[in-house]
Amino acid sequence: MKRGTTVYLYELAWILPSFAIPIGMLVALVVTAFGAGVHLPGNEGRVDPRTVGQTGPFAEPGVVQIAPGQYEVRMTAQIWSFAPSEIRVPAGSTVHFWATSKDVVHGFLIPKHIVNVMLLPGQIAHAQVRFDQPGEFPIICHEYCGIAHHTMAGRVIVEARR
Ligand code: CUA
């Protein structure tokens, strides 16, 4: 009887976590998805990569101020450049990047800031970042996109407030 009880406890020690862990993960998934609003990126919209340069939101890439301290950047990537290649904002600005590729898969990385996405033809990518520190920050393509991939870069210039 005593021996049987011991075996039962060992079994219980394995059975309970094997239920508790997946239930805990499911709860964490539901809380982060519906409570904290954490979702996978990528559902920002689609464009036709063949006409993206002529019509639609990416026909004229550039920087637009949408509110005090808020900027919107419409950006296209193509071999081997970003348009616009230079973005100038005052320190403390929040920049909403909307970006897509006109040809092949490119990357879009701003080191030390939370911008690290792939730019896929036909797919719109979105990233939002606040630039507090004045300085010059590179925009880097970090997906291999052909022979001059290593030259594909732009920059963000964050100007000190006067
Ligand atoms: Cu574009 Cu690498």
Backbone and ligand atoms as CSV (ligand in chain L), in Angstrom:
chain,resi,resn,atom,element,x,y,z
A,1,MET,N,N,0.835,-1.211,0.000
A,1,MET,CA,C,0.000,0.000,0.000
A,1,MET,C,C,0.867,1.258,0.000
A,2,LYS,N,N,1.847,1.246,0.874
A,2,LYS,CA,C,2.737,2.399,0.952
A,2,LYS,C,C,3.484,2.603,-0.381
A,3,ARG,N,N,3.962,1.475,-0.929
A,3,ARG,CA,C,4.706,1.543,-2.174
A,3,ARG,C,C,3.817,2.082,-3.317
A,4,GLY,N,N,2.593,1.575,-3.325
A,4,GLY,CA,C,1.644,2.024,-4.337
A,4,GLY,C,C,1.386,3.520,-4.257
A,5,THR,N,N,1.310,4.051,-3.102
A,5,THR,CA,C,1.067,5.486,-2.912
A,5,THR,C,C,2.226,6.300,-3.485
A,6,THR,N,N,3.462,5.816,-3.256
A,6,THR,CA,C,4.643,6.519,-3.742
A,6,THR,C,C,4.638,6.617,-5.265
A,7,VAL,N,N,4.326,5.504,-5.923
A,7,VAL,CA,C,4.265,5.492,-7.379
A,7,VAL,C,C,3.220,6.479,-7.865
A,8,TYR,N,N,2.091,6.497,-7.190
A,8,TYR,CA,C,1.006,7.393,-7.578
A,8,TYR,C,C,1.454,8.857,-7.487
A,9,LEU,N,N,2.208,9.190,-6.443
A,9,LEU,CA,C,2.665,10.572,-6.295
A,9,LEU,C,C,3.629,10.965,-7.416
A,10,TYR,N,N,4.516,10.015,-7.771
A,10,TYR,CA,C,5.444,10.296,-8.877
A,10,TYR,C,C,4.681,10.539,-10.178
A,11,GLU,N,N,3.680,9.682,-10.382
A,11,GLU,CA,C,2.858,9.864,-11.592
A,11,GLU,C,C,2.190,11.235,-11.602
A,12,LEU,N,N,1.669,11.589,-10.449
A,12,LEU,CA,C,0.992,12.876,-10.323
A,12,LEU,C,C,1.955,14.034,-10.606
A,13,ALA,N,N,3.195,13.866,-10.155
A,13,ALA,CA,C,4.198,14.916,-10.350
A,13,ALA,C,C,4.490,15.130,-11.837
A,14,TRP,N,N,4.280,14.112,-12.669
A,14,TRP,CA,C,4.447,14.287,-14.121
A,14,TRP,C,C,3.151,14.698,-14.805
A,15,ILE,N,N,2.053,14.122,-14.317
A,15,ILE,CA,C,0.776,14.379,-14.991
A,15,ILE,C,C,0.335,15.824,-14.808
A,16,LEU,N,N,0.446,16.337,-13.594
A,16,LEU,CA,C,-0.045,17.697,-13.344
A,16,LEU,C,C,0.680,18.752,-14.201
A,17,PRO,N,N,2.020,18.757,-14.246
A,17,PRO,CA,C,2.676,19.751,-15.122
A,17,PRO,C,C,2.337,19.581,-16.589
A,18,SER,N,N,2.135,18.319,-17.014
A,18,SER,CA,C,1.843,18.117,-18.433
A,18,SER,C,C,0.479,18.679,-18.813
A,19,PHE,N,N,-0.378,18.910,-17.832
A,19,PHE,CA,C,-1.614,19.647,-18.104
A,19,PHE,C,C,-1.421,21.133,-17.833
A,20,ALA,N,N,-0.722,21.441,-16.737
A,20,ALA,CA,C,-0.615,22.839,-16.299
A,20,ALA,C,C,0.182,23.671,-17.297
A,21,ILE,N,N,1.250,23.124,-17.868
A,21,ILE,CA,C,2.118,23.908,-18.763
A,21,ILE,C,C,1.382,24.322,-20.045
A,22,PRO,N,N,0.739,23.357,-20.777
A,22,PRO,CA,C,0.002,23.808,-21.973
A,22,PRO,C,C,-1.153,24.735,-21.650
A,23,ILE,N,N,-1.827,24.517,-20.521
A,23,ILE,CA,C,-2.929,25.421,-20.161
A,23,ILE,C,C,-2.369,26.810,-19.864
A,24,GLY,N,N,-1.233,26.847,-19.173
A,24,GLY,CA,C,-0.588,28.133,-18.888
A,24,GLY,C,C,-0.187,28.853,-20.161
A,25,MET,N,N,0.333,28.106,-21.141
A,25,MET,CA,C,0.742,28.705,-22.416
A,25,MET,C,C,-0.463,29.242,-23.174
A,26,LEU,N,N,-1.541,28.482,-23.140
A,26,LEU,CA,C,-2.757,28.917,-23.822
A,26,LEU,C,C,-3.285,30.205,-23.193
A,27,VAL,N,N,-3.279,30.268,-21.881
A,27,VAL,CA,C,-3.732,31.477,-21.184
A,27,VAL,C,C,-2.827,32.652,-21.557
A,28,ALA,N,N,-1.503,32.426,-21.583
A,28,ALA,CA,C,-0.558,33.498,-21.943
A,28,ALA,C,C,-0.816,33.981,-23.368
A,29,LEU,N,N,-1.116,33.039,-24.272
A,29,LEU,CA,C,-1.387,33.389,-25.667
A,29,LEU,C,C,-2.641,34.259,-25.773
A,30,VAL,N,N,-3.698,33.854,-25.075
A,30,VAL,CA,C,-4.967,34.588,-25.130
A,30,VAL,C,C,-4.794,35.975,-24.518
A,31,VAL,N,N,-4.079,36.058,-23.388
A,31,VAL,CA,C,-3.885,37.349,-22.710
A,31,VAL,C,C,-3.059,38.293,-23.575
A,32,THR,N,N,-1.968,37.801,-24.182
A,32,THR,CA,C,-1.124,38.693,-24.990
A,32,THR,C,C,-1.836,39.096,-26.281
A,33,ALA,N,N,-2.587,38.167,-26.901
A,33,ALA,CA,C,-3.246,38.478,-28.172
A,33,ALA,C,C,-4.419,39.430,-27.959
A,34,PHE,N,N,-5.288,39.139,-26.991
A,34,PHE,CA,C,-6.517,39.933,-26.854
A,34,PHE,C,C,-6.404,40.989,-25.769
A,35,GLY,N,N,-5.574,40.758,-24.770
A,35,GLY,CA,C,-5.403,41.734,-23.697
A,35,GLY,C,C,-4.373,42.783,-24.052
A,36,ALA,N,N,-3.168,42.331,-24.408
A,36,ALA,CA,C,-2.073,43.262,-24.693
A,36,ALA,C,C,-2.008,43.647,-26.166
A,37,GLY,N,N,-2.796,42.987,-27.018
A,37,GLY,CA,C,-2.833,43.348,-28.437
A,37,GLY,C,C,-1.557,43.021,-29.190
A,38,VAL,N,N,-0.868,41.966,-28.792
A,38,VAL,CA,C,0.360,41.573,-29.477
A,38,VAL,C,C,-0.001,40.664,-30.652
A,39,HIS,N,N,0.350,41.109,-31.864
A,39,HIS,CA,C,0.051,40.303,-33.042
A,39,HIS,C,C,1.282,40.177,-33.910
A,40,LEU,N,N,1.278,39.190,-34.766
A,40,LEU,CA,C,2.343,39.060,-35.736
A,40,LEU,C,C,2.262,40.211,-36.721
A,41,PRO,N,N,3.411,40.755,-37.142
A,41,PRO,CA,C,3.364,41.797,-38.162
A,41,PRO,C,C,3.007,41.180,-39.508
A,42,GLY,N,N,2.575,42.005,-40.455
A,42,GLY,CA,C,2.394,41.490,-41.798
A,42,GLY,C,C,1.015,41.662,-42.365
A,43,ASN,N,N,0.059,42.087,-41.538
A,43,ASN,CA,C,-1.295,42.239,-42.052
A,43,ASN,C,C,-1.624,43.714,-42.264
A,44,GLU,N,N,-0.658,44.472,-42.786
A,44,GLU,CA,C,-0.837,45.920,-42.910
A,44,GLU,C,C,-1.446,46.302,-44.248
A,45,GLY,N,N,-1.578,45.362,-45.143
A,45,GLY,CA,C,-2.183,45.661,-46.423
A,45,GLY,C,C,-1.313,45.171,-47.561
A,46,ARG,N,N,-1.862,45.231,-48.759
A,46,ARG,CA,C,-1.154,44.739,-49.925
A,46,ARG,C,C,-1.194,45.782,-51.021
A,47,VAL,N,N,-0.199,45.714,-51.887
A,47,VAL,CA,C,-0.153,46.585,-53.061
A,47,VAL,C,C,0.310,45.736,-54.234
A,48,ASP,N,N,0.072,46.272,-55.434
A,48,ASP,CA,C,0.572,45.583,-56.617
A,48,ASP,C,C,2.002,46.060,-56.869
A,49,PRO,N,N,2.994,45.196,-56.739
A,49,PRO,CA,C,4.382,45.648,-56.892
A,49,PRO,C,C,4.698,46.168,-58.285
A,50,ARG,N,N,3.891,45.809,-59.297
A,50,ARG,CA,C,4.176,46.261,-60.669
A,50,ARG,C,C,3.787,47.711,-60.870
A,51,THR,N,N,2.759,48.185,-60.108
A,51,THR,CA,C,2.297,49.560,-60.306
A,51,THR,C,C,2.542,50.429,-59.083
A,52,VAL,N,N,3.271,49.906,-58.108
A,52,VAL,CA,C,3.444,50.620,-56.838
A,52,VAL,C,C,4.150,51.959,-57.034
A,53,GLY,N,N,4.982,52.077,-58.073
A,53,GLY,CA,C,5.678,53.334,-58.329
A,53,GLY,C,C,4.823,54.364,-59.032
A,54,GLN,N,N,3.695,53.955,-59.634
A,54,GLN,CA,C,2.878,54.881,-60.403
A,54,GLN,C,C,1.640,55.351,-59.649
A,55,THR,N,N,0.984,54.449,-58.947
A,55,THR,CA,C,-0.262,54.823,-58.267
A,55,THR,C,C,-0.218,54.352,-56.815
A,56,GLY,N,N,-1.177,54.875,-56.051
A,56,GLY,CA,C,-1.322,54.412,-54.680
A,56,GLY,C,C,-0.417,55.140,-53.699
A,57,PRO,N,N,-0.405,54.662,-52.469
A,57,PRO,CA,C,0.279,55.392,-51.397
A,57,PRO,C,C,1.793,55.504,-51.573
A,58,PHE,N,N,2.390,54.660,-52.435
A,58,PHE,CA,C,3.844,54.679,-52.569
A,58,PHE,C,C,4.322,55.358,-53.857
A,59,ALA,N,N,3.366,56.002,-54.573
A,59,ALA,CA,C,3.754,56.654,-55.822
A,59,ALA,C,C,4.717,57.807,-55.564
A,60,GLU,N,N,4.524,58.490,-54.422
A,60,GLU,CA,C,5.435,59.577,-54.067
A,60,GLU,C,C,6.002,59.323,-52.685
A,61,PRO,N,N,7.111,58.590,-52.618
A,61,PRO,CA,C,7.715,58.307,-51.319
A,61,PRO,C,C,8.214,59.595,-50.676
A,62,GLY,N,N,8.182,59.644,-49.376
A,62,GLY,CA,C,8.656,60.841,-48.701
A,62,GLY,C,C,8.249,60.884,-47.241
A,63,VAL,N,N,8.549,62.020,-46.622
A,63,VAL,CA,C,8.269,62.240,-45.204
A,63,VAL,C,C,7.190,63.302,-45.084
A,64,VAL,N,N,6.151,63.022,-44.331
A,64,VAL,CA,C,5.065,63.971,-44.131
A,64,VAL,C,C,4.810,64.105,-42.633
A,65,GLN,N,N,4.678,65.353,-42.180
A,65,GLN,CA,C,4.304,65.556,-40.784
A,65,GLN,C,C,2.803,65.393,-40.671
A,66,ILE,N,N,2.354,64.500,-39.792
A,66,ILE,CA,C,0.914,64.243,-39.687
A,66,ILE,C,C,0.318,64.869,-38.439
A,67,ALA,N,N,1.159,65.229,-37.474
A,67,ALA,CA,C,0.722,65.881,-36.234
A,67,ALA,C,C,1.978,66.420,-35.572
A,68,PRO,N,N,1.829,67.283,-34.542
A,68,PRO,CA,C,3.041,67.756,-33.861
A,68,PRO,C,C,3.851,66.574,-33.307
A,69,GLY,N,N,5.097,66.479,-33.737
A,69,GLY,CA,C,5.957,65.395,-33.257
A,69,GLY,C,C,5.695,64.046,-33.885
A,70,GLN,N,N,4.803,64.010,-34.891
A,70,GLN,CA,C,4.459,62.739,-35.540
A,70,GLN,C,C,4.734,62.850,-37.044
A,71,TYR,N,N,5.456,61.891,-37.542
A,71,TYR,CA,C,5.800,61.899,-38.960
A,71,TYR,C,C,5.428,60.574,-39.588
A,72,GLU,N,N,5.045,60.657,-40.846
A,72,GLU,CA,C,4.768,59.446,-41.593
A,72,GLU,C,C,5.760,59.360,-42.745
A,73,VAL,N,N,6.349,58.204,-42.895
A,73,VAL,CA,C,7.297,57.988,-43.987
A,73,VAL,C,C,6.735,56.907,-44.894
A,74,ARG,N,N,6.544,57.269,-46.166
A,74,ARG,CA,C,6.185,56.270,-47.183
A,74,ARG,C,C,7.466,55.905,-47.894
A,75,MET,N,N,7.855,54.670,-47.797
A,75,MET,CA,C,9.170,54.283,-48.279
A,75,MET,C,C,9.075,53.092,-49.227
A,76,THR,N,N,9.845,53.194,-50.310
A,76,THR,CA,C,9.962,52.029,-51.181
A,76,THR,C,C,11.405,51.570,-51.202
A,77,ALA,N,N,11.574,50.268,-51.378
A,77,ALA,CA,C,12.898,49.683,-51.532
A,77,ALA,C,C,12.972,49.095,-52.925
A,78,GLN,N,N,14.093,49.317,-53.578
A,78,GLN,CA,C,14.324,48.745,-54.899
A,78,GLN,C,C,15.822,48.549,-55.031
A,79,ILE,N,N,16.229,47.682,-55.954
A,79,ILE,CA,C,17.665,47.451,-56.069
A,79,ILE,C,C,18.336,48.714,-56.575
A,80,TRP,N,N,19.308,49.292,-55.860
A,80,TRP,CA,C,19.733,48.985,-54.510
A,80,TRP,C,C,19.676,50.247,-53.696
A,81,SER,N,N,18.459,50.692,-53.446
A,81,SER,CA,C,18.309,51.953,-52.719
A,81,SER,C,C,16.979,51.989,-51.978
A,82,PHE,N,N,16.913,52.903,-51.048
A,82,PHE,CA,C,15.653,53.215,-50.385
A,82,PHE,C,C,15.185,54.580,-50.891
A,83,ALA,N,N,13.888,54.740,-51.041
A,83,ALA,CA,C,13.344,56.069,-51.350
A,83,ALA,C,C,12.279,56.381,-50.299
A,84,PRO,N,N,12.403,57.468,-49.556
A,84,PRO,CA,C,13.523,58.411,-49.570
A,84,PRO,C,C,14.763,57.778,-48.941
A,85,SER,N,N,15.935,58.257,-49.371
A,85,SER,CA,C,17.159,57.674,-48.820
A,85,SER,C,C,17.622,58.438,-47.581
A,86,GLU,N,N,17.058,59.644,-47.407
A,86,GLU,CA,C,17.409,60.418,-46.221
A,86,GLU,C,C,16.141,60.953,-45.573
A,87,ILE,N,N,16.035,60.723,-44.269
A,87,ILE,CA,C,14.862,61.161,-43.516
A,87,ILE,C,C,15.345,62.078,-42.412
A,88,ARG,N,N,14.739,63.251,-42.334
A,88,ARG,CA,C,15.195,64.251,-41.367
A,88,ARG,C,C,14.025,64.596,-40.450
A,89,VAL,N,N,14.189,64.350,-39.164
A,89,VAL,CA,C,13.137,64.671,-38.194
A,89,VAL,C,C,13.774,65.284,-36.946
A,90,PRO,N,N,13.015,66.114,-36.211
A,90,PRO,CA,C,13.561,66.634,-34.954
A,90,PRO,C,C,13.540,65.568,-33.849
A,91,ALA,N,N,14.450,65.717,-32.905
A,91,ALA,CA,C,14.511,64.765,-31.791
A,91,ALA,C,C,13.185,64.752,-31.039
A,92,GLY,N,N,12.810,63.573,-30.573
A,92,GLY,CA,C,11.551,63.420,-29.860
A,92,GLY,C,C,10.387,63.061,-30.764
A,93,SER,N,N,10.660,62.898,-32.061
A,93,SER,CA,C,9.586,62.583,-33.006
A,93,SER,C,C,9.269,61.097,-33.011
A,94,THR,N,N,8.005,60.817,-33.242
A,94,THR,CA,C,7.598,59.445,-33.519
A,94,THR,C,C,7.398,59.322,-35.024
A,95,VAL,N,N,8.024,58.329,-35.604
A,95,VAL,CA,C,7.954,58.153,-37.050
A,95,VAL,C,C,7.221,56.845,-37.349
A,96,HIS,N,N,6.194,56.986,-38.187
A,96,HIS,CA,C,5.439,55.820,-38.630
A,96,HIS,C,C,5.941,55.464,-40.028
A,97,PHE,N,N,6.612,54.364,-40.131
A,97,PHE,CA,C,7.131,53.924,-41.422
A,97,PHE,C,C,6.118,52.991,-42.090
A,98,TRP,N,N,5.817,53.310,-43.347
A,98,TRP,CA,C,5.064,52.392,-44.195
A,98,TRP,C,C,5.972,52.082,-45.373
A,99,ALA,N,N,6.248,50.836,-45.589
A,99,ALA,CA,C,7.264,50.518,-46.588
A,99,ALA,C,C,6.888,49.268,-47.372
A,100,THR,N,N,7.399,49.228,-48.596
A,100,THR,CA,C,7.204,48.040,-49.417
A,100,THR,C,C,8.361,47.943,-50.411
A,101,SER,N,N,8.431,46.816,-51.088
A,101,SER,CA,C,9.469,46.617,-52.093
A,101,SER,C,C,8.870,46.689,-53.485
A,102,LYS,N,N,9.649,47.263,-54.411
A,102,LYS,CA,C,9.186,47.324,-55.800
A,102,LYS,C,C,9.637,46.119,-56.604
A,103,ASP,N,N,10.602,45.355,-56.101
A,103,ASP,CA,C,11.121,44.264,-56.916
A,103,ASP,C,C,11.344,42.966,-56.131
A,104,VAL,N,N,12.440,42.881,-55.433
A,104,VAL,CA,C,12.753,41.627,-54.743
A,104,VAL,C,C,12.636,41.825,-53.233
A,105,VAL,N,N,12.949,40.799,-52.480
A,105,VAL,CA,C,12.877,40.898,-51.028
A,105,VAL,C,C,14.048,41.734,-50.520
A,106,HIS,N,N,13.714,42.774,-49.750
A,106,HIS,CA,C,14.733,43.589,-49.106
A,106,HIS,C,C,14.513,43.550,-47.593
A,107,GLY,N,N,15.506,44.059,-46.902
A,107,GLY,CA,C,15.373,44.204,-45.455
A,107,GLY,C,C,15.327,45.666,-45.098
A,108,PHE,N,N,14.849,45.933,-43.905
A,108,PHE,CA,C,14.732,47.316,-43.431
A,108,PHE,C,C,15.061,47.308,-41.947
A,109,LEU,N,N,16.273,47.759,-41.661
A,109,LEU,CA,C,16.778,47.706,-40.288
A,109,LEU,C,C,17.343,49.061,-39.903
A,110,ILE,N,N,16.940,49.546,-38.746
A,110,ILE,CA,C,17.582,50.728,-38.170
A,110,ILE,C,C,18.195,50.283,-36.850
A,111,PRO,N,N,19.516,50.145,-36.819
A,111,PRO,CA,C,20.147,49.639,-35.600
A,111,PRO,C,C,19.846,50.520,-34.395
A,112,LYS,N,N,19.738,49.908,-33.245
A,112,LYS,CA,C,19.461,50.565,-31.953
A,112,LYS,C,C,18.051,51.142,-31.883
A,113,HIS,N,N,17.223,50.855,-32.853
A,113,HIS,CA,C,15.822,51.262,-32.814
A,113,HIS,C,C,14.990,50.044,-33.184
A,114,ILE,N,N,13.695,50.094,-32.798
A,114,ILE,CA,C,12.897,48.897,-33.003
A,114,ILE,C,C,12.338,48.827,-34.420
A,115,VAL,N,N,13.240,48.849,-35.400
A,115,VAL,CA,C,12.840,48.654,-36.788
A,115,VAL,C,C,13.664,47.514,-37.349
A,116,ASN,N,N,13.014,46.431,-37.652
A,116,ASN,CA,C,13.696,45.261,-38.184
A,116,ASN,C,C,12.658,44.412,-38.890
A,117,VAL,N,N,12.408,44.730,-40.173
A,117,VAL,CA,C,11.369,44.017,-40.914
A,117,VAL,C,C,11.882,43.607,-42.298
A,118,MET,N,N,11.154,42.700,-42.903
A,118,MET,CA,C,11.413,42.337,-44.290
A,118,MET,C,C,10.473,43.147,-45.160
A,119,LEU,N,N,10.969,43.560,-46.321
A,119,LEU,CA,C,10.128,44.247,-47.291
A,119,LEU,C,C,9.897,43.302,-48.460
A,120,LEU,N,N,8.652,42.876,-48.580
A,120,LEU,CA,C,8.302,41.899,-49.610
A,120,LEU,C,C,7.529,42.597,-50.716
A,121,PRO,N,N,7.789,42.260,-51.979
A,121,PRO,CA,C,6.994,42.844,-53.056
A,121,PRO,C,C,5.517,42.493,-52.863
A,122,GLY,N,N,4.668,43.509,-52.916
A,122,GLY,CA,C,3.233,43.267,-52.768
A,122,GLY,C,C,2.723,43.402,-51.349
A,123,GLN,N,N,3.628,43.439,-50.406
A,123,GLN,CA,C,3.211,43.466,-49.007
A,123,GLN,C,C,3.640,44.782,-48.363
A,124,ILE,N,N,2.754,45.397,-47.613
A,124,ILE,CA,C,3.106,46.633,-46.913
A,124,ILE,C,C,3.597,46.282,-45.509
A,125,ALA,N,N,4.704,46.871,-45.143
A,125,ALA,CA,C,5.239,46.671,-43.795
A,125,ALA,C,C,5.083,47.960,-43.003
A,126,HIS,N,N,4.877,47.833,-41.726
A,126,HIS,CA,C,4.717,48.997,-40.865
A,126,HIS,C,C,5.633,48.885,-39.659
A,127,ALA,N,N,6.247,49.986,-39.311
A,127,ALA,CA,C,7.056,50.040,-38.091
A,127,ALA,C,C,6.907,51.437,-37.521
A,128,GLN,N,N,6.863,51.513,-36.222
A,128,GLN,CA,C,6.682,52.799,-35.563
A,128,GLN,C,C,7.795,52.952,-34.536
A,129,VAL,N,N,8.489,54.073,-34.605
A,129,VAL,CA,C,9.626,54.231,-33.698
A,129,VAL,C,C,9.765,55.687,-33.290
A,130,ARG,N,N,10.185,55.891,-32.044
A,130,ARG,CA,C,10.421,57.233,-31.530
A,130,ARG,C,C,11.922,57.488,-31.527
A,131,PHE,N,N,12.305,58.653,-32.078
A,131,PHE,CA,C,13.722,59.021,-32.106
A,131,PHE,C,C,13.966,60.100,-31.056
A,132,ASP,N,N,14.544,59.702,-29.946
A,132,ASP,CA,C,14.797,60.655,-28.859
A,132,ASP,C,C,16.182,61.267,-28.935
A,133,GLN,N,N,17.158,60.461,-29.348
A,133,GLN,CA,C,18.543,60.932,-29.368
A,133,GLN,C,C,18.864,61.601,-30.704
A,134,PRO,N,N,19.400,62.833,-30.659
A,134,PRO,CA,C,19.865,63.422,-31.910
A,134,PRO,C,C,21.028,62.604,-32.460
A,135,GLY,N,N,21.162,62.611,-33.773
A,135,GLY,CA,C,22.267,61.865,-34.366
A,135,GLY,C,C,21.893,61.364,-35.742
A,136,GLU,N,N,22.789,60.589,-36.304
A,136,GLU,CA,C,22.576,60.034,-37.623
A,136,GLU,C,C,22.524,58.519,-37.504
A,137,PHE,N,N,21.459,57.941,-38.024
A,137,PHE,CA,C,21.277,56.502,-37.881
A,137,PHE,C,C,21.112,55.871,-39.253
A,138,PRO,N,N,21.802,54.790,-39.499
A,138,PRO,CA,C,21.711,54.176,-40.824
A,138,PRO,C,C,20.417,53.384,-40.991
A,139,ILE,N,N,19.946,53.353,-42.223
A,139,ILE,CA,C,18.873,52.444,-42.625
A,139,ILE,C,C,19.564,51.376,-43.467
A,140,ILE,N,N,19.431,50.144,-43.072
A,140,ILE,CA,C,20.226,49.092,-43.698
A,140,ILE,C,C,19.312,48.031,-44.303
A,141,CYS,N,N,19.671,47.600,-45.510
A,141,CYS,CA,C,19.009,46.427,-46.081
A,141,CYS,C,C,19.749,45.200,-45.572
A,142,HIS,N,N,19.045,44.361,-44.850
A,142,HIS,CA,C,19.714,43.193,-44.269
A,142,HIS,C,C,19.135,41.871,-44.793
A,143,GLU,N,N,18.602,41.944,-46.020
A,143,GLU,CA,C,18.235,40.716,-46.728
A,143,GLU,C,C,19.005,40.742,-48.040
A,144,TYR,N,N,19.687,39.665,-48.339
A,144,TYR,CA,C,20.495,39.666,-49.562
A,144,TYR,C,C,19.603,39.879,-50.786
A,145,CYS,N,N,19.921,40.929,-51.575
A,145,CYS,CA,C,19.045,41.295,-52.688
A,145,CYS,C,C,19.821,41.463,-53.991
A,146,GLY,N,N,20.989,40.888,-54.065
A,146,GLY,CA,C,21.713,40.951,-55.326
A,146,GLY,C,C,23.120,41.477,-55.135
A,147,ILE,N,N,23.764,41.717,-56.273
A,147,ILE,CA,C,25.206,41.947,-56.284
A,147,ILE,C,C,25.621,43.181,-55.478
A,148,ALA,N,N,24.772,44.221,-55.446
A,148,ALA,CA,C,25.148,45.431,-54.710
A,148,ALA,C,C,24.379,45.576,-53.400
A,149,HIS,N,N,23.929,44.459,-52.885
A,149,HIS,CA,C,23.172,44.451,-51.623
A,149,HIS,C,C,23.882,45.234,-50.517
A,150,HIS,N,N,25.187,45.067,-50.435
A,150,HIS,CA,C,25.953,45.683,-49.342
A,150,HIS,C,C,25.990,47.204,-49.435
A,151,THR,N,N,25.602,47.773,-50.594
A,151,THR,CA,C,25.625,49.229,-50.731
A,151,THR,C,C,24.252,49.846,-50.447
A,152,MET,N,N,23.267,49.004,-50.228
A,152,MET,CA,C,21.899,49.501,-50.093
A,152,MET,C,C,21.666,50.023,-48.683
A,153,ALA,N,N,21.646,51.331,-48.568
A,153,ALA,CA,C,21.477,51.944,-47.254
A,153,ALA,C,C,20.903,53.339,-47.397
A,154,GLY,N,N,20.324,53.816,-46.340
A,154,GLY,CA,C,19.861,55.193,-46.254
A,154,GLY,C,C,20.216,55.713,-44.874
A,155,ARG,N,N,19.634,56.853,-44.504
A,155,ARG,CA,C,19.922,57.317,-43.145
A,155,ARG,C,C,18.799,58.164,-42.596
A,156,VAL,N,N,18.702,58.125,-41.279
A,156,VAL,CA,C,17.777,58.969,-40.545
A,156,VAL,C,C,18.615,59.998,-39.804
A,157,ILE,N,N,18.325,61.274,-40.047
A,157,ILE,CA,C,19.035,62.332,-39.330
A,157,ILE,C,C,18.071,62.927,-38.310
A,158,VAL,N,N,18.421,62.752,-37.058
A,158,VAL,CA,C,17.597,63.283,-35.979
A,158,VAL,C,C,18.252,64.573,-35.503
A,159,GLU,N,N,17.540,65.674,-35.723
A,159,GLU,CA,C,18.118,66.982,-35.396
A,159,GLU,C,C,17.784,67.380,-33.962
A,160,ALA,N,N,18.768,67.971,-33.300
A,160,ALA,CA,C,18.555,68.433,-31.919
A,160,ALA,C,C,17.516,69.546,-31.917
A,161,ARG,N,N,16.697,69.558,-30.892
A,161,ARG,CA,C,15.677,70.617,-30.781
A,161,ARG,C,C,16.336,71.921,-30.398
A,162,ARG,N,N,15.813,72.979,-30.994
A,162,ARG,CA,C,16.395,74.277,-30.646
A,162,ARG,C,C,15.542,74.976,-29.618
L,1,CUA,CU1,CU,18.156,45.364,-50.595
L,1,CUA,CU2,CU,19.795,43.869,-49.693
